[in-house]
Amino acid sequence: MTEAAVRRAFRDQATACRMLGSDFTAGICDMLARVLQPDQGPVAEQVLGWRGDPSGKADSVPLRLCGGLHALVLTGLSPDLVRAYTNREIGPALLIDAIQRHRCFLHEWLQSPPQTNEVARSAAIIAAARFIQQFTTLPMRALELGSSAGLNLNFHRCDIDIDNKYPEEHDGVILRPKWSGEIPLADLSVATARGIDLNPLNPVTHALRLRSYCWPDQKDRLARLDAALTLAQQHPTTVDQGDAGAWLKAQLDHATLGQTTFVFHTIAAQYFPRDTLTTCEAALQNAGRAASRGAPLIHFSMESDGGDGARLSLRLWDGAERAWILGRADFHGRWITWQPKEIPPQDVNLLALGHSPK
């Protein structure tokens, strides 16, 4: 990719950050797009000469660098950055100095793609799981694709609070999206929960990395993440390492009578290779044909379709096949518009939800 493509990726990320409520991170991205030069040290040279697609649809280079800079703040390794981040005032000279002074630390941060594991998305997962209780109340076997650290596998241990029934200092993971529409109400029973990711993160040993990708001016997000990390220590989840397609096929080859298999993913399909999407869709269709009322199969997705936020889609196989568009949600779960509408099953499939940008 050219240097121009890298600068464009920073500008595009700035736009996305503003849209998602982080003016501070947007300002850093805009500043880096303007002032970063190849002769400013090995980190700047690596970023501007990125080998691959630097955009948010692929390698997300701006978020890698911004995450590394935030990690310098969270660890206190750069007192000057700490003061600047605290005051929400940062200049180009300080940014470049930090990039040059902490080149080894930032070089390591650039090696891995961002993994935010946005816990607020659990509100949409909870709503979908409650919605299906009108069709099956069997205990769930939850399977998540693209799990990161597996924090959303604890969705059934979180709660949605749109009426402020919990105090602000409540210890649990409380989700407060701006909700439009009738909120589904039902008890959930999750028998087992397991996920898959190419690079699973451990909620304990990788807590700093997870926190670094939360934008520093979004205190509610950081607090919610900290609560989810505490919950994960109390209720550890299992996330396997590998390709989602092969893993899902193996999981669905063995249905469990007396359980509902609940497959879900949130803002993940767009990062899957085309072959992985094809394998996942084939596995769902094959398992769907074998599903029954005694062993139903559910597929829920919260994925971008080019519209405002993400589309919430759900499919049910229980001897027949049905599908719904449940509504839409902000990518970070700040708002949810809940408007369930049944649609033809053929109008929902994984191949239409995402594609590989790589």
Residue pairs with C-beta under 8 A, 6 or more apart in sequence:
1 50
1 51
1 52
1 53
1 54
3 38
3 48
3 49
5 53
5 54
5 55
6 47
6 48
6 50
6 54
6 61
7 33
7 34
7 36
7 48
8 33
8 55
9 54
9 55
9 56
9 61
9 62
10 29
10 30
10 32
10 33
10 36
10 61
10 62
11 29
11 30
11 33
12 55
12 56
13 26
13 29
13 56
13 60
13 62
13 63
13 66
14 25
14 26
14 27
14 29
14 30
14 33
14 62
15 26
16 56
17 23
17 25
17 26
17 29
17 215
18 26
20 330
20 331
20 332
20 334
21 218
21 332
21 334
22 215
22 217
22 218
23 217
24 85
24 88
24 215
24 216
24 217
25 66
25 215
25 216
25 217
27 90
28 66
28 69
28 90
28 95
29 62
29 66
31 90
31 92
31 95
32 62
32 65
32 95
34 92
35 92
35 95
35 96
36 44
36 47
36 48
36 96
36 99
37 44
37 48
38 44
38 45
38 48
38 49
39 45
40 96
40 99
40 100
41 99
41 100
41 103
42 103
42 107
43 65
43 99
43 100
43 103
43 106
43 107
43 110
44 96
44 99
44 100
46 107
46 110
47 54
47 61
47 65
47 110
50 59
50 61
52 58
52 59
52 358
53 59
53 357
53 358
54 60
54 61
54 62
55 61
55 357
56 62
56 63
57 270
57 357
58 357
58 358
59 113
60 113
60 114
61 110
63 114
63 213
64 109
64 110
64 112
64 113
64 114
65 99
65 106
65 109
65 110
66 215
67 109
67 114
67 209
67 212
67 213
68 105
68 106
68 108
68 109
68 110
68 212
69 81
69 95
69 98
69 99
69 106
70 85
70 211
70 212
70 213
70 214
70 215
70 216
71 105
71 109
71 208
71 209
71 212
72 78
72 81
72 98
72 102
72 105
72 106
73 81
73 82
73 85
73 216
74 208
74 211
74 212
75 208
76 82
77 102
77 105
78 98
78 101
78 102
80 94
80 97
80 98
81 90
81 94
81 98
84 90
84 91
84 94
85 216
88 217
99 106
109 212
112 199
112 209
113 199
114 213
115 148
115 149
115 199
115 201
115 209
115 210
115 213
116 148
116 210
116 213
116 214
117 147
117 148
117 149
117 150
117 151
117 152
117 201
117 210
117 225
117 228
118 221
118 266
118 267
118 331
118 332
118 333
119 151
119 152
119 158
119 173
119 175
119 224
119 225
119 227
119 228
119 333
120 175
120 177
120 221
120 224
120 332
120 333
120 334
121 152
121 266
121 267
121 302
121 329
121 332
121 333
122 152
122 154
122 155
122 158
122 173
122 175
122 333
123 158
123 160
123 175
123 177
123 329
123 333
123 336
124 266
124 302
124 312
124 329
124 333
124 336
125 152
125 155
125 264
125 266
125 300
125 302
126 155
126 156
126 158
126 159
126 160
126 175
126 188
127 160
127 183
127 184
127 312
127 326
127 336
127 338
128 264
128 298
128 300
128 312
128 314
128 326
129 140
129 155
129 156
129 188
129 262
129 300
130 184
130 185
130 186
130 188
131 184
131 314
131 324
131 326
131 340
132 260
132 262
132 298
132 314
132 316
133 184
133 186
133 187
133 188
134 186
135 296
135 316
135 318
136 260
136 293
136 296
136 318
137 189
138 258
138 259
138 260
138 294
138 296
139 189
139 190
139 191
139 258
139 259
139 260
140 156
140 188
140 189
140 190
140 191
140 259
140 260
140 261
140 262
141 191
141 192
141 193
141 256
141 259
141 260
141 261
141 262
142 153
142 155
142 156
142 190
142 192
142 193
142 194
142 262
142 264
143 193
143 194
143 195
143 196
143 248
143 251
143 261
143 262
143 263
143 264
144 150
144 152
144 153
144 193
144 194
144 195
144 196
144 263
144 264
144 265
145 195
145 196
145 244
145 248
145 263
145 264
145 265
145 268
145 269
145 272
145 280
146 195
146 196
146 197
146 244
146 265
146 266
146 268
146 269
146 271
146 272
147 153
147 195
147 196
147 197
147 200
147 237
147 239
148 197
148 200
148 201
148 210
148 239
149 200
149 201
149 202
149 203
149 206
149 210
149 232
149 239
150 195
150 200
150 203
150 232
150 237
150 238
150 239
151 203
151 225
151 228
151 229
151 231
151 232
151 237
152 266
153 193
153 194
153 195
153 237
153 238
153 239
154 173
154 193
154 228
154 231
154 232
154 235
154 237
156 188
156 189
156 190
156 193
157 172
157 173
157 231
157 235
158 172
158 173
158 174
158 175
158 228
158 231
159 166
159 172
159 173
159 174
159 175
160 175
160 176
160 177
160 179
160 183
161 174
161 175
161 176
162 176
162 177
162 179
162 183
164 176
166 172
166 174
171 227
171 230
172 227
172 231
173 224
173 227
173 228
173 231
174 224
174 227
175 224
175 333
177 329
177 330
177 333
177 334
177 335
177 336
178 334
178 335
178 336
179 335
179 336
179 338
180 335
180 336
180 337
180 338
181 327
181 336
181 337
181 338
181 339
182 338
183 338
184 338
191 259
193 237
193 238
194 237
194 238
194 239
194 240
194 251
195 237
195 238
195 239
195 240
196 239
196 240
196 241
196 242
196 243
196 244
196 247
196 248
197 239
197 240
197 241
198 241
198 242
198 243
199 241
200 239
200 240
200 241
201 209
201 210
203 210
203 228
203 229
203 232
203 233
203 236
204 229
204 232
204 233
207 229
210 225
210 229
211 222
211 225
211 226
214 221
214 222
214 225
215 221
216 222
221 332
240 247
243 276
243 279
244 265
244 268
244 272
244 276
244 280
245 272
245 275
245 276
245 277
245 278
245 279
245 280
245 283
246 279
248 263
248 279
248 280
248 283
248 284
249 279
249 280
249 282
249 283
251 261
252 261
252 263
252 283
252 284
252 286
252 287
252 297
253 287
255 261
255 287
255 290
255 291
255 295
255 297
256 295
257 294
257 295
258 294
258 295
259 295
260 295
260 296
260 297
260 298
261 287
261 291
261 295
261 296
261 297
261 298
262 298
262 300
263 284
263 297
263 298
263 299
263 300
264 299
264 300
264 301
264 302
265 300
265 301
265 302
265 303
266 301
266 302
266 303
266 310
267 302
267 303
267 304
267 310
267 331
268 303
268 354
269 277
269 301
269 303
269 350
269 353
269 354
270 303
270 304
270 353
270 354
270 355
270 357
271 354
271 356
271 357
272 280
272 354
272 356
273 356
273 358
274 355
274 356
276 356
277 350
277 351
277 353
277 354
277 355
277 356
278 351
280 350
281 349
281 350
281 351
284 297
284 299
284 315
284 350
287 297
287 317
288 297
288 315
288 317
288 321
289 317
291 297
291 317
291 318
291 319
292 318
292 319
293 318
293 319
296 316
296 317
296 318
297 316
297 317
297 318
298 314
298 315
298 316
298 317
299 314
299 315
300 312
300 313
300 314
300 315
301 311
301 312
301 313
301 314
301 350
301 353
302 310
302 311
302 312
302 329
303 310
303 311
303 313
303 353
303 354
304 310
304 311
304 331
304 354
305 311
305 352
305 353
307 328
308 328
309 328
309 329
309 330
309 331
309 335
310 328
310 329
310 330
310 331
311 325
311 328
311 353
312 325
312 326
312 327
312 328
312 329
312 336
313 323
313 324
313 325
313 326
313 348
313 353
314 323
314 324
314 326
314 348
315 321
315 322
315 323
315 324
315 345
315 348
316 322
316 323
321 345
322 342
322 345
323 342
323 343
323 344
323 345
323 347
323 348
324 340
324 341
324 342
324 343
325 339
325 340
325 341
325 343
325 348
326 338
326 339
326 340
327 336
327 337
327 338
327 339
327 340
328 336
328 337
329 335
329 336
329 337
330 336
